[in-house]
């Protein structure tokens, strides 16, 4: 995981093979930056580079 996003729902930015995607962290709100996560069915558009 690369980043935790602030908001009403726990969201995170994850790096998958060099591509950063935003996904829900609803079931693992204790996850921290640098930890590995399993992601299923990522259907969101790629995140814009900063």
mmCIF file of the N, C-alpha and C atoms, coordinates in Angstrom:
data_MODEL
# 
_entry.id   MODEL 
# 
loop_
_atom_site.group_PDB 
_atom_site.id 
_atom_site.type_symbol 
_atom_site.label_atom_id 
_atom_site.label_alt_id 
_atom_site.label_comp_id 
_atom_site.label_asym_id 
_atom_site.label_entity_id 
_atom_site.label_seq_id 
_atom_site.pdbx_PDB_ins_code 
_atom_site.Cartn_x 
_atom_site.Cartn_y 
_atom_site.Cartn_z 
_atom_site.occupancy 
_atom_site.B_iso_or_equiv 
_atom_site.pdbx_formal_charge 
_atom_site.auth_seq_id 
_atom_site.auth_comp_id 
_atom_site.auth_asym_id 
_atom_site.auth_atom_id 
_atom_site.pdbx_PDB_model_num 
ATOM 1   N N  . UNK A 1 1  ? 0.831   -1.162 0.000   1.00 0.00 ? 1  UNK A N  1 
ATOM 2   C CA . UNK A 1 1  ? 0.000   0.000  0.000   1.00 0.00 ? 1  UNK A CA 1 
ATOM 3   C C  . UNK A 1 1  ? 0.882   1.233  0.000   1.00 0.00 ? 1  UNK A C  1 
ATOM 4   N N  . UNK A 1 2  ? 0.491   2.217  -0.767  1.00 0.00 ? 2  UNK A N  1 
ATOM 5   C CA . UNK A 1 2  ? 1.289   3.419  -0.953  1.00 0.00 ? 2  UNK A CA 1 
ATOM 6   C C  . UNK A 1 2  ? 0.789   4.593  -0.111  1.00 0.00 ? 2  UNK A C  1 
ATOM 7   N N  . UNK A 1 3  ? -0.539  4.694  0.047   1.00 0.00 ? 3  UNK A N  1 
ATOM 8   C CA . UNK A 1 3  ? -1.108  5.865  0.714   1.00 0.00 ? 3  UNK A CA 1 
ATOM 9   C C  . UNK A 1 3  ? -2.488  5.533  1.282   1.00 0.00 ? 3  UNK A C  1 
ATOM 10  N N  . UNK A 1 4  ? -2.821  6.138  2.428   1.00 0.00 ? 4  UNK A N  1 
ATOM 11  C CA . UNK A 1 4  ? -4.156  6.045  3.005   1.00 0.00 ? 4  UNK A CA 1 
ATOM 12  C C  . UNK A 1 4  ? -4.863  7.360  2.700   1.00 0.00 ? 4  UNK A C  1 
ATOM 13  N N  . UNK A 1 5  ? -6.080  7.281  2.185   1.00 0.00 ? 5  UNK A N  1 
ATOM 14  C CA . UNK A 1 5  ? -6.831  8.476  1.818   1.00 0.00 ? 5  UNK A CA 1 
ATOM 15  C C  . UNK A 1 5  ? -7.816  8.835  2.920   1.00 0.00 ? 5  UNK A C  1 
ATOM 16  N N  . UNK A 1 6  ? -7.939  10.106 3.209   1.00 0.00 ? 6  UNK A N  1 
ATOM 17  C CA . UNK A 1 6  ? -8.870  10.596 4.229   1.00 0.00 ? 6  UNK A CA 1 
ATOM 18  C C  . UNK A 1 6  ? -10.271 10.650 3.638   1.00 0.00 ? 6  UNK A C  1 
ATOM 19  N N  . UNK A 1 7  ? -11.260 10.404 4.474   1.00 0.00 ? 7  UNK A N  1 
ATOM 20  C CA . UNK A 1 7  ? -12.643 10.493 4.029   1.00 0.00 ? 7  UNK A CA 1 
ATOM 21  C C  . UNK A 1 7  ? -13.546 9.665  4.899   1.00 0.00 ? 7  UNK A C  1 
ATOM 22  N N  . UNK A 1 8  ? -14.841 9.647  4.583   1.00 0.00 ? 8  UNK A N  1 
ATOM 23  C CA . UNK A 1 8  ? -15.799 8.918  5.412   1.00 0.00 ? 8  UNK A CA 1 
ATOM 24  C C  . UNK A 1 8  ? -15.625 7.400  5.346   1.00 0.00 ? 8  UNK A C  1 
ATOM 25  N N  . UNK A 1 9  ? -15.098 6.878  4.238   1.00 0.00 ? 9  UNK A N  1 
ATOM 26  C CA . UNK A 1 9  ? -14.827 5.448  4.092   1.00 0.00 ? 9  UNK A CA 1 
ATOM 27  C C  . UNK A 1 9  ? -13.322 5.229  4.008   1.00 0.00 ? 9  UNK A C  1 
ATOM 28  N N  . UNK A 1 10 ? -12.816 4.144  4.614   1.00 0.00 ? 10 UNK A N  1 
ATOM 29  C CA . UNK A 1 10 ? -11.379 3.881  4.523   1.00 0.00 ? 10 UNK A CA 1 
ATOM 30  C C  . UNK A 1 10 ? -10.991 3.499  3.086   1.00 0.00 ? 10 UNK A C  1 
ATOM 31  N N  . UNK A 1 11 ? -10.147 4.304  2.482   1.00 0.00 ? 11 UNK A N  1 
ATOM 32  C CA . UNK A 1 11 ? -9.673  4.058  1.120   1.00 0.00 ? 11 UNK A CA 1 
ATOM 33  C C  . UNK A 1 11 ? -8.156  4.071  1.126   1.00 0.00 ? 11 UNK A C  1 
ATOM 34  N N  . UNK A 1 12 ? -7.572  3.405  0.135   1.00 0.00 ? 12 UNK A N  1 
ATOM 35  C CA . UNK A 1 12 ? -6.117  3.326  0.052   1.00 0.00 ? 12 UNK A CA 1 
ATOM 36  C C  . UNK A 1 12 ? -5.685  3.380  -1.405  1.00 0.00 ? 12 UNK A C  1 
ATOM 37  N N  . UNK A 1 13 ? -4.454  3.790  -1.617  1.00 0.00 ? 13 UNK A N  1 
ATOM 38  C CA . UNK A 1 13 ? -3.830  3.737  -2.936  1.00 0.00 ? 13 UNK A CA 1 
ATOM 39  C C  . UNK A 1 13 ? -2.844  2.585  -2.887  1.00 0.00 ? 13 UNK A C  1 
ATOM 40  N N  . UNK A 1 14 ? -2.971  1.665  -3.827  1.00 0.00 ? 14 UNK A N  1 
ATOM 41  C CA . UNK A 1 14 ? -2.076  0.513  -3.886  1.00 0.00 ? 14 UNK A CA 1 
ATOM 42  C C  . UNK A 1 14 ? -1.315  0.516  -5.205  1.00 0.00 ? 14 UNK A C  1 
ATOM 43  N N  . UNK A 1 15 ? -0.128  -0.047 -5.188  1.00 0.00 ? 15 UNK A N  1 
ATOM 44  C CA . UNK A 1 15 ? 0.709   -0.153 -6.385  1.00 0.00 ? 15 UNK A CA 1 
ATOM 45  C C  . UNK A 1 15 ? 0.636   -1.597 -6.861  1.00 0.00 ? 15 UNK A C  1 
ATOM 46  N N  . UNK A 1 16 ? 0.098   -1.786 -8.066  1.00 0.00 ? 16 UNK A N  1 
ATOM 47  C CA . UNK A 1 16 ? -0.006  -3.122 -8.655  1.00 0.00 ? 16 UNK A CA 1 
ATOM 48  C C  . UNK A 1 16 ? 0.788   -3.141 -9.948  1.00 0.00 ? 16 UNK A C  1 
ATOM 49  N N  . UNK A 1 17 ? 1.966   -3.759 -9.892  1.00 0.00 ? 17 UNK A N  1 
ATOM 50  C CA . UNK A 1 17 ? 2.840   -3.876 -11.059 1.00 0.00 ? 17 UNK A CA 1 
ATOM 51  C C  . UNK A 1 17 ? 3.177   -2.501 -11.636 1.00 0.00 ? 17 UNK A C  1 
ATOM 52  N N  . UNK A 1 18 ? 3.429   -1.530 -10.768 1.00 0.00 ? 18 UNK A N  1 
ATOM 53  C CA . UNK A 1 18 ? 3.820   -0.199 -11.204 1.00 0.00 ? 18 UNK A CA 1 
ATOM 54  C C  . UNK A 1 18 ? 2.667   0.738  -11.500 1.00 0.00 ? 18 UNK A C  1 
ATOM 55  N N  . UNK A 1 19 ? 1.454   0.243  -11.413 1.00 0.00 ? 19 UNK A N  1 
ATOM 56  C CA . UNK A 1 19 ? 0.267   1.067  -11.679 1.00 0.00 ? 19 UNK A CA 1 
ATOM 57  C C  . UNK A 1 19 ? -0.442  1.325  -10.350 1.00 0.00 ? 19 UNK A C  1 
ATOM 58  N N  . UNK A 1 20 ? -0.673  2.584  -10.030 1.00 0.00 ? 20 UNK A N  1 
ATOM 59  C CA . UNK A 1 20 ? -1.332  2.922  -8.769  1.00 0.00 ? 20 UNK A CA 1 
ATOM 60  C C  . UNK A 1 20 ? -2.838  2.981  -8.962  1.00 0.00 ? 20 UNK A C  1 
ATOM 61  N N  . UNK A 1 21 ? -3.561  2.311  -8.049  1.00 0.00 ? 21 UNK A N  1 
ATOM 62  C CA . UNK A 1 21 ? -5.016  2.277  -8.103  1.00 0.00 ? 21 UNK A CA 1 
ATOM 63  C C  . UNK A 1 21 ? -5.587  2.595  -6.729  1.00 0.00 ? 21 UNK A C  1 
ATOM 64  N N  . UNK A 1 22 ? -6.764  3.190  -6.720  1.00 0.00 ? 22 UNK A N  1 
ATOM 65  C CA . UNK A 1 22 ? -7.477  3.470  -5.480  1.00 0.00 ? 22 UNK A CA 1 
ATOM 66  C C  . UNK A 1 22 ? -8.413  2.301  -5.201  1.00 0.00 ? 22 UNK A C  1 
ATOM 67  N N  . UNK A 1 23 ? -8.431  1.842  -3.954  1.00 0.00 ? 23 UNK A N  1 
ATOM 68  C CA . UNK A 1 23 ? -9.325  0.746  -3.593  1.00 0.00 ? 23 UNK A CA 1 
ATOM 69  C C  . UNK A 1 23 ? -9.843  0.950  -2.169  1.00 0.00 ? 23 UNK A C  1 
ATOM 70  N N  . UNK A 1 24 ? -10.874 0.212  -1.836  1.00 0.00 ? 24 UNK A N  1 
ATOM 71  C CA . UNK A 1 24 ? -11.473 0.289  -0.508  1.00 0.00 ? 24 UNK A CA 1 
ATOM 72  C C  . UNK A 1 24 ? -10.624 -0.485 0.496   1.00 0.00 ? 24 UNK A C  1 
ATOM 73  N N  . UNK A 1 25 ? -10.525 0.057  1.706   1.00 0.00 ? 25 UNK A N  1 
ATOM 74  C CA . UNK A 1 25 ? -9.866  -0.638 2.811   1.00 0.00 ? 25 UNK A CA 1 
ATOM 75  C C  . UNK A 1 25 ? -10.899 -0.904 3.905   1.00 0.00 ? 25 UNK A C  1 
ATOM 76  N N  . UNK A 1 26 ? -12.150 -1.063 3.513   1.00 0.00 ? 26 UNK A N  1 
ATOM 77  C CA . UNK A 1 26 ? -13.263 -1.217 4.450   1.00 0.00 ? 26 UNK A CA 1 
ATOM 78  C C  . UNK A 1 26 ? -13.052 -2.386 5.415   1.00 0.00 ? 26 UNK A C  1 
ATOM 79  N N  . UNK A 1 27 ? -12.564 -3.494 4.924   1.00 0.00 ? 27 UNK A N  1 
ATOM 80  C CA . UNK A 1 27 ? -12.424 -4.683 5.776   1.00 0.00 ? 27 UNK A CA 1 
ATOM 81  C C  . UNK A 1 27 ? -11.087 -4.744 6.502   1.00 0.00 ? 27 UNK A C  1 
ATOM 82  N N  . UNK A 1 28 ? -10.174 -3.848 6.187   1.00 0.00 ? 28 UNK A N  1 
ATOM 83  C CA . UNK A 1 28 ? -8.865  -3.813 6.866   1.00 0.00 ? 28 UNK A CA 1 
ATOM 84  C C  . UNK A 1 28 ? -8.489  -2.371 7.216   1.00 0.00 ? 28 UNK A C  1 
ATOM 85  N N  . UNK A 1 29 ? -9.298  -1.696 8.046   1.00 0.00 ? 29 UNK A N  1 
ATOM 86  C CA . UNK A 1 29 ? -9.029  -0.284 8.348   1.00 0.00 ? 29 UNK A CA 1 
ATOM 87  C C  . UNK A 1 29 ? -7.710  -0.066 9.103   1.00 0.00 ? 29 UNK A C  1 
ATOM 88  N N  . UNK A 1 30 ? -7.138  -1.134 9.669   1.00 0.00 ? 30 UNK A N  1 
ATOM 89  C CA . UNK A 1 30 ? -5.880  -1.006 10.405  1.00 0.00 ? 30 UNK A CA 1 
ATOM 90  C C  . UNK A 1 30 ? -4.646  -1.099 9.508   1.00 0.00 ? 30 UNK A C  1 
ATOM 91  N N  . UNK A 1 31 ? -4.820  -1.309 8.203   1.00 0.00 ? 31 UNK A N  1 
ATOM 92  C CA . UNK A 1 31 ? -3.689  -1.433 7.291   1.00 0.00 ? 31 UNK A CA 1 
ATOM 93  C C  . UNK A 1 31 ? -2.873  -0.138 7.275   1.00 0.00 ? 31 UNK A C  1 
ATOM 94  N N  . UNK A 1 32 ? -1.556  -0.285 7.112   1.00 0.00 ? 32 UNK A N  1 
ATOM 95  C CA . UNK A 1 32 ? -0.654  0.861  7.132   1.00 0.00 ? 32 UNK A CA 1 
ATOM 96  C C  . UNK A 1 32 ? 0.174   0.905  5.857   1.00 0.00 ? 32 UNK A C  1 
ATOM 97  N N  . UNK A 1 33 ? 0.677   2.098  5.534   1.00 0.00 ? 33 UNK A N  1 
ATOM 98  C CA . UNK A 1 33 ? 1.519   2.291  4.353   1.00 0.00 ? 33 UNK A CA 1 
ATOM 99  C C  . UNK A 1 33 ? 2.715   1.351  4.450   1.00 0.00 ? 33 UNK A C  1 
ATOM 100 N N  . UNK A 1 34 ? 3.039   0.694  3.349   1.00 0.00 ? 34 UNK A N  1 
ATOM 101 C CA . UNK A 1 34 ? 4.164   -0.224 3.288   1.00 0.00 ? 34 UNK A CA 1 
ATOM 102 C C  . UNK A 1 34 ? 3.764   -1.679 3.448   1.00 0.00 ? 34 UNK A C  1 
ATOM 103 N N  . UNK A 1 35 ? 2.549   -1.943 3.918   1.00 0.00 ? 35 UNK A N  1 
ATOM 104 C CA . UNK A 1 35 ? 2.094   -3.320 4.078   1.00 0.00 ? 35 UNK A CA 1 
ATOM 105 C C  . UNK A 1 35 ? 1.522   -3.840 2.763   1.00 0.00 ? 35 UNK A C  1 
ATOM 106 N N  . UNK A 1 36 ? 1.568   -5.168 2.615   1.00 0.00 ? 36 UNK A N  1 
ATOM 107 C CA . UNK A 1 36 ? 0.966   -5.812 1.454   1.00 0.00 ? 36 UNK A CA 1 
ATOM 108 C C  . UNK A 1 36 ? -0.518  -6.023 1.710   1.00 0.00 ? 36 UNK A C  1 
ATOM 109 N N  . UNK A 1 37 ? -1.324  -5.896 0.659   1.00 0.00 ? 37 UNK A N  1 
ATOM 110 C CA . UNK A 1 37 ? -2.763  -6.157 0.743   1.00 0.00 ? 37 UNK A CA 1 
ATOM 111 C C  . UNK A 1 37 ? -3.177  -6.996 -0.462  1.00 0.00 ? 37 UNK A C  1 
ATOM 112 N N  . UNK A 1 38 ? -4.234  -7.772 -0.287  1.00 0.00 ? 38 UNK A N  1 
ATOM 113 C CA . UNK A 1 38 ? -4.827  -8.508 -1.397  1.00 0.00 ? 38 UNK A CA 1 
ATOM 114 C C  . UNK A 1 38 ? -6.002  -7.703 -1.915  1.00 0.00 ? 38 UNK A C  1 
ATOM 115 N N  . UNK A 1 39 ? -6.075  -7.537 -3.229  1.00 0.00 ? 39 UNK A N  1 
ATOM 116 C CA . UNK A 1 39 ? -7.130  -6.725 -3.837  1.00 0.00 ? 39 UNK A CA 1 
ATOM 117 C C  . UNK A 1 39 ? -7.884  -7.598 -4.823  1.00 0.00 ? 39 UNK A C  1 
ATOM 118 N N  . UNK A 1 40 ? -9.217  -7.536 -4.763  1.00 0.00 ? 40 UNK A N  1 
ATOM 119 C CA . UNK A 1 40 ? -10.047 -8.314 -5.667  1.00 0.00 ? 40 UNK A CA 1 
ATOM 120 C C  . UNK A 1 40 ? -10.925 -7.376 -6.473  1.00 0.00 ? 40 UNK A C  1 
ATOM 121 N N  . UNK A 1 41 ? -10.964 -7.582 -7.762  1.00 0.00 ? 41 UNK A N  1 
ATOM 122 C CA . UNK A 1 41 ? -11.840 -6.839 -8.672  1.00 0.00 ? 41 UNK A CA 1 
ATOM 123 C C  . UNK A 1 41 ? -11.664 -5.330 -8.622  1.00 0.00 ? 41 UNK A C  1 
ATOM 124 N N  . UNK A 1 42 ? -10.489 -4.871 -8.891  1.00 0.00 ? 42 UNK A N  1 
ATOM 125 C CA . UNK A 1 42 ? -10.253 -3.429 -8.968  1.00 0.00 ? 42 UNK A CA 1 
ATOM 126 C C  . UNK A 1 42 ? -10.807 -2.956 -10.294 1.00 0.00 ? 42 UNK A C  1 
ATOM 127 N N  . UNK A 1 43 ? -11.811 -2.081 -10.240 1.00 0.00 ? 43 UNK A N  1 
ATOM 128 C CA . UNK A 1 43 ? -12.465 -1.621 -11.463 1.00 0.00 ? 43 UNK A CA 1 
ATOM 129 C C  . UNK A 1 43 ? -12.406 -0.101 -11.600 1.00 0.00 ? 43 UNK A C  1 
ATOM 130 N N  . UNK A 1 44 ? -11.696 0.563  -10.728 1.00 0.00 ? 44 UNK A N  1 
ATOM 131 C CA . UNK A 1 44 ? -11.598 2.020  -10.797 1.00 0.00 ? 44 UNK A CA 1 
ATOM 132 C C  . UNK A 1 44 ? -10.556 2.423  -11.840 1.00 0.00 ? 44 UNK A C  1 
ATOM 133 N N  . UNK A 1 45 ? -10.653 3.622  -12.325 1.00 0.00 ? 45 UNK A N  1 
ATOM 134 C CA . UNK A 1 45 ? -9.693  4.144  -13.299 1.00 0.00 ? 45 UNK A CA 1 
ATOM 135 C C  . UNK A 1 45 ? -8.344  4.345  -12.610 1.00 0.00 ? 45 UNK A C  1 
ATOM 136 N N  . UNK A 1 46 ? -7.249  4.237  -13.361 1.00 0.00 ? 46 UNK A N  1 
ATOM 137 C CA . UNK A 1 46 ? -5.936  4.499  -12.764 1.00 0.00 ? 46 UNK A CA 1 
ATOM 138 C C  . UNK A 1 46 ? -5.864  5.890  -12.156 1.00 0.00 ? 46 UNK A C  1 
ATOM 139 N N  . UNK A 1 47 ? -5.090  6.014  -11.104 1.00 0.00 ? 47 UNK A N  1 
ATOM 140 C CA . UNK A 1 47 ? -4.922  7.289  -10.412 1.00 0.00 ? 47 UNK A CA 1 
ATOM 141 C C  . UNK A 1 47 ? -3.991  8.195  -11.218 1.00 0.00 ? 47 UNK A C  1 
ATOM 142 N N  . UNK A 1 48 ? -4.325  9.468  -11.295 1.00 0.00 ? 48 UNK A N  1 
ATOM 143 C CA . UNK A 1 48 ? -3.491  10.440 -12.006 1.00 0.00 ? 48 UNK A CA 1 
ATOM 144 C C  . UNK A 1 48 ? -2.175  10.643 -11.251 1.00 0.00 ? 48 UNK A C  1 
ATOM 145 N N  . UNK A 1 49 ? -1.031  10.703 -11.949 1.00 0.00 ? 49 UNK A N  1 
ATOM 146 C CA . UNK A 1 49 ? 0.242   10.948 -11.260 1.00 0.00 ? 49 UNK A CA 1 
ATOM 147 C C  . UNK A 1 49 ? 0.280   12.345 -10.658 1.00 0.00 ? 49 UNK A C  1 
ATOM 148 N N  . UNK A 1 50 ? 0.981   12.462 -9.544  1.00 0.00 ? 50 UNK A N  1 
ATOM 149 C CA . UNK A 1 50 ? 1.096   13.771 -8.876  1.00 0.00 ? 50 UNK A CA 1 
ATOM 150 C C  . UNK A 1 50 ? 2.309   14.505 -9.334  1.00 0.00 ? 50 UNK A C  1 
# 
